[in-house]
């Protein structure tokens, strides 16, 4: 259980980073 939690914690930032980057890029283009 603890191992799965660590795995999820390490995967979430990798998944969210490109998504966050694309949002910032779209905001910069829009503004």
Secondary structure, 3 states (H helix, E strand, C coil): CHHHHHHHHHHHHHHHHHHHHHHHHHHHHHC
